[in-house]
């Protein structure tokens, strides 16, 4: 591991110069028997190889993960990837925002002068996630299995995410028709982007597949209208306008501007700032909107000033409501699709948002860009980026 003590100035500016990811697979699909560490390792290897950076120069590997078994999957995967034992690893958990928060943390470490080269992103293997159980006090040693971790105490409210999405749809008056239209657009855009080869450079070839498994060619308005309410009787949130659980990994290389120049990168996604907000745990879907609103205000910006917007599509209802809070028309966000089409590997989804920004910036969409996610338990993270240098 290298150590680095930077002096203040533009050479310390954090720049995302390269990113890679696995294909995103459906639950029990192409990655159904692949553990999180095994899924992440080849993506880490690909970033190091394609960036041309000596593996021993990596200061740390910061990875988001939400439903794994603990034990620091970042460290496990980097060793599986063949990185030197001197490179440490840190796993962070902020649920759906984990991958985005990992990248933000790496950017802040670079800006603080703690290091100059970080691998950051996220991974999730919903298919191989461990079963969870408490130990029963009434029968010592006996397991009491549960479906998910608690996010808030009962006295405040801790609804399941689908129920919470319904609450957001009601509070912000998001119609079933608007949710279905948003979901259909996500699938159509993801399919069009894949057909145009937009994802080809970032996808790491592997035995499981080299294409996202989620986007559906046969999805149309008539089929979407047939889906019944999935979480609340007579509700508007359905399986068609909700994301699917998924498996996947996504990683970027965060470098100081000085280090990026030494590696031969003339341009990249520059980190301008980030914000994390807490909201009512009963309305977690608007956390990303709250964080984004706070961040834009701090930088004197409005939604109309943003050139690119990537917002995690866990549910169409919460994406539409949050984008409305930011003054961003739903059609302006996620121009190459999102989680409603590709699936939602919780720990990796935030990193997937960040990957979408340089991909589109290279196609001409440069300028001020936002990546944001709403997070279980009533939180949200948003990060602001720019684009600099040659494409």
Backbone torsions as a table, in degrees:
resi	resn	phi	psi	omega
1	UNK	NA	135.8	176.6
2	UNK	-87.7	153.4	172.5
3	UNK	-115.3	151.7	-171.5
4	UNK	-150.6	131.5	175.6
5	UNK	-124.2	102.1	-173.8
6	UNK	-88.6	152.6	170.6
7	UNK	-93.7	151.3	-179.3
8	UNK	-59.1	149.9	177.8
9	UNK	140.7	174.8	-175.4
10	UNK	-61.5	-23.8	-178.9
11	UNK	-68.1	-15.7	178.6
12	UNK	-92.3	-4.1	-177.6
13	UNK	-58.1	130.3	179.9
14	UNK	-73.6	133.5	-179.7
15	UNK	-132.4	130.8	173.0
16	UNK	-92.5	112.9	-170.3
17	UNK	-103.0	-17.0	-175.3
18	UNK	-165.3	146.9	176.4
19	UNK	-146.2	149.8	177.6
20	UNK	-139.9	159.1	177.9
21	UNK	-153.7	163.7	169.6
22	UNK	-81.0	164.7	164.0
23	UNK	-62.9	149.1	176.1
24	UNK	-92.0	126.1	-177.1
25	UNK	-109.4	150.4	176.3
26	UNK	-67.5	159.3	175.3
27	UNK	-53.7	125.7	-177.6
28	UNK	60.6	29.3	179.3
29	UNK	-101.6	-127.9	-172.7
30	UNK	-63.3	-26.0	178.7
31	UNK	-109.2	22.9	-171.9
32	UNK	-57.3	-27.0	-179.3
33	UNK	-115.1	14.9	-177.7
34	UNK	-102.4	122.8	179.9
35	UNK	-72.3	163.9	-178.2
36	UNK	-58.7	-44.4	-179.8
37	UNK	-62.2	-42.0	179.9
38	UNK	-69.9	-28.9	177.5
39	UNK	-74.1	-37.1	-177.4
40	UNK	-77.4	-37.0	-171.6
41	UNK	-54.0	-50.1	-179.1
42	UNK	-66.2	-24.9	177.4
43	UNK	-72.0	-42.5	174.5
44	UNK	-58.6	-45.4	-179.8
45	UNK	-60.1	-41.8	-177.6
46	UNK	-65.3	-40.2	179.5
47	UNK	-64.3	-45.7	179.7
48	UNK	-62.3	-45.9	-178.7
49	UNK	-64.6	-49.1	-174.1
50	UNK	-72.2	-25.4	177.0
51	UNK	-81.4	-16.8	-178.7
52	UNK	70.1	30.1	-178.7
53	UNK	-100.2	132.6	175.0
54	UNK	-60.1	127.3	-173.9
55	UNK	-56.6	-33.0	-179.2
56	UNK	-70.5	-10.8	178.6
57	UNK	-86.7	-9.2	178.8
58	UNK	-67.7	126.9	-178.1
59	UNK	-78.1	-35.5	179.1
60	UNK	-166.8	161.0	175.2
61	UNK	-120.2	116.4	-175.1
62	UNK	-115.1	116.4	-170.7
63	UNK	-129.8	134.2	174.4
64	UNK	-88.0	141.7	178.4
65	UNK	-157.2	136.4	-172.2
66	UNK	-113.1	-39.0	-173.3
67	UNK	-121.1	19.8	178.6
68	UNK	-75.8	-177.3	-176.5
69	UNK	-92.0	12.5	-177.7
70	UNK	78.9	-165.2	177.9
71	UNK	83.7	5.0	176.0
72	UNK	70.5	74.4	-179.3
73	UNK	-62.7	-26.5	178.1
74	UNK	-61.2	-46.6	179.9
75	UNK	-67.2	-44.7	179.2
76	UNK	-57.2	-48.6	-175.3
77	UNK	-68.9	-37.5	-179.1
78	UNK	-66.7	-33.9	175.7
79	UNK	-70.3	-39.7	175.1
80	UNK	-62.2	-31.8	-179.6
81	UNK	-76.6	-7.7	179.0
82	UNK	89.3	11.1	175.0
83	UNK	-69.7	152.1	-177.7
84	UNK	-61.0	149.6	179.0
85	UNK	-62.1	-19.0	178.8
86	UNK	-72.1	-14.8	178.7
87	UNK	-85.0	121.6	-179.7
88	UNK	-82.3	-176.1	178.6
89	UNK	-152.0	144.8	-179.2
90	UNK	-133.7	127.6	176.4
91	UNK	-106.2	130.3	-179.1
92	UNK	-117.9	147.3	-179.4
93	UNK	-129.9	104.9	165.2
94	UNK	-127.2	42.8	177.4
95	UNK	50.1	-127.1	-172.8
96	UNK	-62.2	-18.7	179.1
97	UNK	-94.3	3.9	-170.3
98	UNK	-57.3	-47.1	-178.2
99	UNK	-65.6	-38.8	177.1
100	UNK	-68.5	-42.7	178.7
101	UNK	-64.4	-34.3	177.2
102	UNK	-62.9	-41.0	179.6
103	UNK	-69.4	-41.5	177.3
104	UNK	-60.5	-43.9	178.9
105	UNK	-60.1	-44.6	179.1
106	UNK	-62.1	-41.1	178.1
107	UNK	-62.1	-41.5	-179.5
108	UNK	-69.1	-33.4	176.4
109	UNK	-65.4	-40.7	176.3
110	UNK	-63.1	-47.5	-178.2
111	UNK	-61.9	-31.9	-179.8
112	UNK	-79.7	-9.0	-179.0
113	UNK	85.1	14.0	-179.8
114	UNK	-74.4	-21.7	-179.9
115	UNK	-174.2	179.4	-178.1
116	UNK	-131.9	-6.2	179.0
117	UNK	-141.8	118.5	-178.9
118	UNK	-133.1	138.6	166.1
119	UNK	-93.9	127.7	-175.8
120	UNK	-144.0	146.7	-179.9
121	UNK	164.2	-140.0	-177.5
122	UNK	-162.4	165.4	179.1
123	UNK	-149.2	148.5	172.2
124	UNK	-149.8	135.0	169.6
125	UNK	-122.2	86.6	177.2
126	UNK	-62.6	-31.1	-176.9
127	UNK	-66.8	-33.3	-177.6
128	UNK	-111.8	12.6	179.8
129	UNK	-58.6	139.8	-177.3
130	UNK	-67.7	151.1	170.5
131	UNK	-68.1	146.4	-176.2
132	UNK	-115.6	139.3	-179.9
133	UNK	-153.9	144.0	168.3
134	UNK	-90.1	158.1	172.6
135	UNK	-84.7	126.4	179.2
136	UNK	-70.9	129.4	176.1
137	UNK	-77.2	-25.2	179.9
138	UNK	-76.3	-22.2	178.4
139	UNK	-140.0	83.9	-173.6
140	UNK	-48.5	129.0	179.6
141	UNK	91.9	-18.6	-179.6
142	UNK	-78.9	140.5	-177.2
143	UNK	-87.5	143.8	172.5
144	UNK	-117.2	95.4	-173.6
145	UNK	-72.4	146.3	177.0
146	UNK	-139.6	156.1	-172.6
147	UNK	-81.3	-37.9	-177.8
148	UNK	-149.9	163.1	177.3
149	UNK	-71.2	157.2	175.0
150	UNK	-78.2	142.3	178.1
151	UNK	-111.9	-20.4	-179.8
152	UNK	-156.9	155.1	179.1
153	UNK	-70.9	155.4	-179.2
154	UNK	-58.5	-32.3	-178.6
155	UNK	-61.9	-25.6	178.2
156	UNK	-95.3	-43.3	-176.5
157	UNK	123.3	132.4	-177.6
158	UNK	-139.9	65.5	-175.1
159	UNK	-72.0	154.7	169.2
160	UNK	-61.6	155.0	-172.1
161	UNK	-64.2	-35.4	178.4
162	UNK	-66.2	-41.2	176.2
163	UNK	-62.9	-42.1	178.4
164	UNK	-64.0	-36.6	177.3
165	UNK	-63.5	-37.6	175.1
166	UNK	-62.0	-40.7	179.2
167	UNK	-62.6	-39.5	177.4
168	UNK	-65.4	-44.1	179.9
169	UNK	-58.8	-40.8	179.4
170	UNK	-69.7	-46.8	-175.2
171	UNK	-64.9	-38.5	-177.5
172	UNK	-102.3	10.3	173.5
173	UNK	54.4	50.6	177.6
174	UNK	-93.8	115.8	-172.7
175	UNK	-76.7	160.2	174.4
176	UNK	-60.2	-40.9	-179.1
177	UNK	-62.5	-41.7	179.8
178	UNK	-67.7	-37.9	177.9
179	UNK	-63.9	-45.5	-179.6
180	UNK	-64.3	-40.5	179.1
181	UNK	-64.2	-39.9	178.2
182	UNK	-62.7	-44.3	-179.5
183	UNK	-65.0	-43.6	180.0
184	UNK	-62.3	-42.2	179.0
185	UNK	-61.3	-37.3	178.8
186	UNK	-61.3	-47.2	179.0
187	UNK	-63.0	-45.7	-177.8
188	UNK	-63.1	-40.8	-179.5
189	UNK	-69.8	-39.6	178.8
190	UNK	-64.4	-42.4	178.9
191	UNK	-64.7	-42.7	-179.9
192	UNK	-65.4	-40.8	179.4
193	UNK	-64.6	-42.9	179.1
194	UNK	-63.5	-42.5	-179.6
195	UNK	-64.0	-30.5	179.2
196	UNK	-84.0	-1.3	179.1
197	UNK	80.5	18.6	-176.2
198	UNK	-63.0	-31.6	-176.3
199	UNK	-95.2	-3.0	-170.0
200	UNK	-59.2	-42.1	-175.5
201	UNK	-69.6	-36.2	-173.8
202	UNK	-84.4	-20.6	-177.0
203	UNK	-76.9	130.8	178.8
204	UNK	-90.7	117.7	179.8
205	UNK	-60.7	136.8	179.8
206	UNK	-153.5	166.1	-176.4
207	UNK	-61.9	-30.6	-177.1
208	UNK	-70.1	-25.2	-179.4
209	UNK	145.3	160.2	-178.3
210	UNK	-123.1	25.2	177.7
211	UNK	-144.8	145.4	177.7
212	UNK	-63.1	138.7	-172.9
213	UNK	-89.9	-14.8	-169.8
214	UNK	-82.8	-41.7	-174.2
215	UNK	-56.4	135.8	-173.3
216	UNK	-112.5	118.1	179.9
217	UNK	-71.4	-26.4	-174.7
218	UNK	-89.6	4.9	-176.9
219	UNK	-80.1	131.9	178.4
220	UNK	-147.1	174.0	-177.9
221	UNK	-56.4	-41.6	-177.5
222	UNK	-64.2	-42.4	179.7
223	UNK	-67.1	-40.9	178.9
224	UNK	-61.9	-36.9	-179.9
225	UNK	-67.0	-20.5	-177.8
226	UNK	-80.1	-17.1	-178.1
227	UNK	-68.6	130.8	176.1
228	UNK	-79.8	165.9	173.9
229	UNK	-58.2	135.6	-172.2
230	UNK	-98.7	-21.3	-169.9
231	UNK	-127.4	-32.6	-178.2
232	UNK	-132.2	130.9	178.9
233	UNK	-53.2	133.5	-179.9
234	UNK	63.1	20.4	179.4
235	UNK	-81.8	-177.4	-178.1
236	UNK	-112.3	-10.5	179.7
237	UNK	-89.2	122.2	-175.5
238	UNK	-125.4	174.0	174.3
239	UNK	-64.1	-26.1	-179.6
240	UNK	-74.7	-30.9	179.3
241	UNK	-110.1	23.1	172.6
242	UNK	-120.1	155.3	178.0
243	UNK	-74.8	163.2	172.8
244	UNK	-104.7	145.7	172.5
245	UNK	-60.2	145.1	-174.8
246	UNK	-148.4	168.3	175.2
247	UNK	-115.0	138.6	177.8
248	UNK	175.6	166.5	178.6
249	UNK	-141.4	143.3	177.8
250	UNK	-145.1	135.4	-174.6
251	UNK	-141.4	141.4	173.2
252	UNK	-122.5	161.2	172.0
253	UNK	-102.2	116.4	176.3
254	UNK	-99.7	123.6	-176.7
255	UNK	-129.6	155.3	167.2
256	UNK	-70.9	157.6	179.8
257	UNK	-60.2	-35.8	178.9
258	UNK	-63.6	-46.2	-179.8
259	UNK	-66.7	-38.0	178.0
260	UNK	-60.3	-41.5	178.6
261	UNK	-63.8	-40.4	179.0
262	UNK	-65.9	-29.0	178.1
263	UNK	-82.4	-5.1	176.4
264	UNK	91.9	14.4	178.9
265	UNK	-90.0	121.4	-178.7
266	UNK	-90.1	-10.3	-178.9
267	UNK	-152.6	172.8	178.6
268	UNK	173.5	177.1	178.7
269	UNK	-86.4	116.0	-175.6
270	UNK	-94.9	135.8	-179.8
271	UNK	-82.5	125.7	-177.8
272	UNK	-110.8	-16.8	178.6
273	UNK	155.0	168.4	-179.5
274	UNK	-153.8	160.2	177.2
275	UNK	-146.7	145.4	173.2
276	UNK	-125.0	134.0	-176.6
277	UNK	-124.9	149.0	171.5
278	UNK	-102.3	142.7	179.7
279	UNK	-135.1	-179.7	177.2
280	UNK	-59.7	122.3	178.8
281	UNK	-58.6	-18.7	176.8
282	UNK	-79.5	-12.7	179.4
283	UNK	-130.6	56.3	-174.7
284	UNK	-66.0	-20.8	-175.3
285	UNK	-66.1	-16.2	-179.4
286	UNK	-100.2	8.5	179.2
287	UNK	-60.9	-41.2	179.3
288	UNK	-64.8	-37.1	176.5
289	UNK	-65.8	-40.6	179.2
290	UNK	-64.5	-44.6	179.1
291	UNK	-65.1	-42.4	179.2
292	UNK	-64.1	-40.4	178.3
293	UNK	-61.5	-43.7	178.5
294	UNK	-63.0	-42.0	-177.9
295	UNK	-67.6	-45.3	179.7
296	UNK	-62.1	-41.5	179.4
297	UNK	-61.8	-39.8	-179.6
298	UNK	-64.3	-26.4	-178.9
299	UNK	-103.8	7.7	178.1
300	UNK	66.6	34.3	-176.8
301	UNK	-116.9	161.2	172.6
302	UNK	-123.4	167.3	178.8
303	UNK	-56.6	-34.4	-179.3
304	UNK	-66.2	-19.0	-179.0
305	UNK	-81.6	-10.2	-175.6
306	UNK	-83.8	131.6	177.2
307	UNK	-84.2	-37.3	-179.7
308	UNK	-134.7	141.3	178.1
309	UNK	-135.0	123.9	173.5
310	UNK	-118.1	116.5	-178.0
311	UNK	-125.5	131.7	-176.5
312	UNK	-64.9	128.5	-174.9
313	UNK	-97.7	59.1	176.6
314	UNK	-61.4	-43.4	175.7
315	UNK	-140.4	139.7	178.4
316	UNK	-59.6	-38.1	-177.0
317	UNK	-59.3	-46.7	-176.7
318	UNK	-74.2	-31.8	176.7
319	UNK	-65.2	-44.5	-179.7
320	UNK	-64.0	-44.8	-179.4
321	UNK	-63.2	-44.8	-178.7
322	UNK	-67.2	-41.5	177.9
323	UNK	-62.6	-35.8	176.4
324	UNK	-63.0	-38.1	177.3
325	UNK	-61.5	-31.0	-177.5
326	UNK	-89.2	-5.6	-176.6
327	UNK	73.1	31.6	179.5
328	UNK	-113.8	121.4	176.7
329	UNK	-64.5	137.8	-177.5
330	UNK	-53.3	-32.9	-178.3
331	UNK	-66.7	-20.7	-177.3
332	UNK	-83.8	-11.4	-176.3
333	UNK	-99.2	153.5	171.1
334	UNK	53.0	60.5	-173.4
335	UNK	-68.0	-15.1	177.6
336	UNK	-119.6	28.1	178.0
337	UNK	85.7	176.2	-178.3
338	UNK	-156.6	-153.5	-172.0
339	UNK	-65.4	-26.4	177.1
340	UNK	-61.2	-29.2	178.1
341	UNK	-95.4	-51.6	-171.1
342	UNK	-84.9	-15.5	-176.5
343	UNK	98.3	168.1	-171.6
344	UNK	-126.1	86.6	170.8
345	UNK	-80.9	95.3	-161.9
346	UNK	-39.3	-57.4	-175.4
347	UNK	-67.0	-21.6	-176.4
348	UNK	-98.4	-16.2	-170.8
349	UNK	-62.5	-38.7	179.0
350	UNK	-64.5	-35.6	176.6
351	UNK	-69.3	-34.0	176.6
352	UNK	-62.6	-37.1	176.5
353	UNK	-59.8	-46.4	-177.9
354	UNK	-65.7	-38.7	177.7
355	UNK	-58.9	-33.0	-178.1
356	UNK	-68.0	-22.7	-176.4
357	UNK	-72.7	-53.4	177.5
358	UNK	-65.9	-30.8	177.5
359	UNK	-58.4	-42.6	-179.7
360	UNK	-83.2	-30.1	177.9
361	UNK	-63.5	-37.8	179.1
362	UNK	-66.5	-22.3	177.4
363	UNK	-87.5	6.1	175.9
364	UNK	114.9	-8.4	-177.8
365	UNK	-89.4	60.2	-177.9
366	UNK	-83.1	175.8	178.0
367	UNK	118.1	-155.4	-178.2
368	UNK	-82.9	129.3	-175.0
369	UNK	-131.6	151.0	-177.9
370	UNK	-127.0	135.6	169.4
371	UNK	-120.9	131.5	-176.0
372	UNK	-149.3	151.7	179.8
373	UNK	-144.5	139.5	168.4
374	UNK	-86.7	148.7	-166.5
375	UNK	-132.2	139.8	178.2
376	UNK	-54.0	143.3	-179.5
377	UNK	91.3	-0.6	179.0
378	UNK	86.8	57.8	177.1
379	UNK	-143.2	168.4	173.9
380	UNK	-155.8	148.9	174.9
381	UNK	-127.4	138.4	177.0
382	UNK	-135.5	142.2	179.4
383	UNK	-132.7	141.7	-177.3
384	UNK	-110.9	135.3	-177.3
385	UNK	-134.3	159.6	170.2
386	UNK	-127.0	-178.1	177.9
387	UNK	-129.1	135.3	-177.4
388	UNK	-137.1	153.9	174.3
389	UNK	80.3	-169.1	-176.6
390	UNK	-78.1	152.5	175.0
391	UNK	-96.2	NA	NA
